[in-house]
Amino acid sequence: MKKWLTTTLCALCLLITLPGKATTTTDTLLLNRIYRYADSSYVQPTDTSYYSYTRYTIDIRRKNIFLMAVPNLFDMARSGRRHFIGESIRQHVFNKKGVRDSKTLISYTTLPHSENILPPALMYLSPTLYRVTLVDKFLLSPFSRHNKMFYRLHVVSQTDSLALLSFKPKVDNTQLVKGNAVIDVRTGRVITCHAEGEYNMLRFELDTDTGDKQHDKLMVRRCILRTTFKFMGNRMAATYRVNYDMPPIDSTHIKSNKPAFTLNALRNDSLTRIEKELFNPVYMADIGQDTVRTQAEKPRGRFWRKLGDYLVDRIGSDFGKSNQGYFRFNAPFDPFYMEYSPSRGFTYRNDFRFGYTFNPRMSLFAQLKAAYYFGEKRVTFYAPLILTFNQQRNFYSRIELSTGNRIYSSTIAERLSESLLHRLIDVGNDLYQFTDNYLRFETNIDLSPKWGLKTGFVFHKRKPLDLIPFELLDFPKEYRSFAPNIEVSIRPWGWSGPIFTIDYERSLKHVFKSNIGYERWEIDGQYLYRLSRLRCLSMRLGTGFYTQKDQSSYFLDYANFRENTIPGGWNDGWSGEFELLDASWYNASNYYVRTNFTYETPLLVASWLPYVGHYIEMERIYVSALSVKELHPYFELGYGFTTRLFTIGAFVSNRNWKFNGFGLKFGFELFRHW
């Protein structure tokens, strides 16, 4: 590592001191070589593997009680220590489809309880210099042609073989970085790069070296990451060093019960004096004694660790000999599982997931999503269980149970109103509201990449919130429906294009005490079109109608046009929905025609504003239209943005060409990706 840094510094000094062909100018030819380098160096993926070595140090410079609220830092906040160190060796396997699978072979750390500290920092350790995004799915890379409109690039100095290129964003935004790079003039290859910026609560400096690898010229060989994390008066600094150019490792040399001894034998470099001091004395003694001893954790320490797990940190674990099973549960006080909207008020929700893989084709997945609405003082949940038989064919069976939903019936409301007015009986606001509990079963199979078939049934049991008027008028106190259904999916361009579905559902009276009959059709089309520079366009167009209904009582309950009672956040709960539409309109018309458009981009309007624009991570524009009985038409327009702390959206609605209302939707984003 020292040799690499010395070589880089010498190259920079040489470039600055030697007379250059171009100074503080943009060399168009050089930039074009950089943009084309990724295409010219691309190699078809093959089955291959390589090994990496990682060493990190963490220094808590200031801390207080609020550090306990950060995921995975509960134990560190309690610990009297402020300096930690760890190292690990990982194996990375690529298949012919370009999918990478990584696993840790051996690791040792002085961190208490967990080594999954600062999870966002780990994504920086595998930078992709030539792609649109520098790190995972964020940070627009200055070396991508698609992002040149956001950067000012200048050749500071140049020789016959090397050039020093500086890059600086045109606007101060968290999705952009600044720094410099040493470029191979002949090929456009980035030899070394220094980039710095701030994203997701982390200020970082990233130094990379691409080396001269033959197996993958687009990957980095070494990188050094320095990060600083600040939160509520706390300050933490971390340094990561990664070497992806390790020689193949014989599995017989890995001794899982002796991690300190194994890492000391396989490490390519030596520890510095400070790093040796950071490792506890037990570690240093174990290296010479070929054994590892760990101090027993005190019962009181175990109690506080478990308390932190249950209240602040996400709870989860893998199980099985090959980690084929897992479970995940969000912490009870996770702020970004709380939300506020004008239609539902303040909402708290949580999510439990369980999965188990029997073999590469067969797996089991279970989920429990629950929400509590403080304004309505009610709980709702839905719990799907999915058994996949053939993953390639998307052949699975799914059973879903949901309870606590609310529904409205215009037909029953009219019958009740007439009878109650005739008897001069005063009623409350809950008269026309019903609880809706249902059980759904379906089996799906993809006949080909362009055709899919789904069959099943749904059973609903609905009860009025206020039973007294139903008892006075001798109305049914329970409404049941059992309906088989079938859905055909059409994908004209396969999975990369739009998806169209045709649904048919018909209720069978007297089956399982069903007392409601209906027949319903729905046609729906959805397309998520991904553009360059992290932009995407979400489009949805659909219609539904009833061709048969009971004259006495029925419920209008569509599969593709309904209120999203348990939203899943920015990505799946804010697109394709009507945010200001009253819940009763979903069940008030025997037909509907709807369309929804959402445009998402990291740099639109607010991102270009001084000061505040730095913190804007993503922006969205919403356009929605609806036509149902007595709404011809209904429009919603909205604008929203997300930051490291929260997501907020402003919506305005128009009903029958008249202003209908304005509302805000708010959701927490703090530590969502931690």
Helices and strands as residue ranges (DSSP letters): H 2-17, H 28-40, E 48-62, G 65-69, H 74-78, E 83-94, E 100-109, H 119-123, E 133-135, E 138-140, G 145-150, E 151-158, E 162-169, E 178-184, E 190-199, E 202-209, E 222-231, E 234-246, G 251-253, H 259-266, H 273-278, H 281-289, H 299-311, E 315-319, E 325-329, G 335-337, E 338-341, E 345-357, E 363-373, E 378-390, E 395-408, H 410-422, E 433-448, E 451-464, H 468-472, E 479-490, G 494-496, E 499-506, G 511-513, E 518-530, E 536-549, H 570-573, G 583-587, E 591-601, G 606-608, G 612-615, E 618-628, E 631-642, E 646-655, E 658-668
